[in-house]
């Protein structure tokens, strides 16, 4: 029978757009890699790295409100602005 070696990976490509790194006690998302292999038997082994567990916190932002002003018959409307992130 063919011997196979389990492969693991942990790719976090693009996570930093919406998340910052967290810890096991301060996180919103946990990513746990899994092993996979093709058909065959896996010989006994130890110290196989699973790629590590990733902890992530959702990036938050707030909305800033612009000021609306009126002068005589002219009104200038304020605008709202915000950055990338979850608005609570």
Secondary structure by P-SEA (a helix, b strand, c coil): cbbbbbbbbbbbccccccccccccccccbbbbbbbbbccccccccccccccbbbbbbcbbbbbbbbbbbbcccbbbbbbbbbcccccc
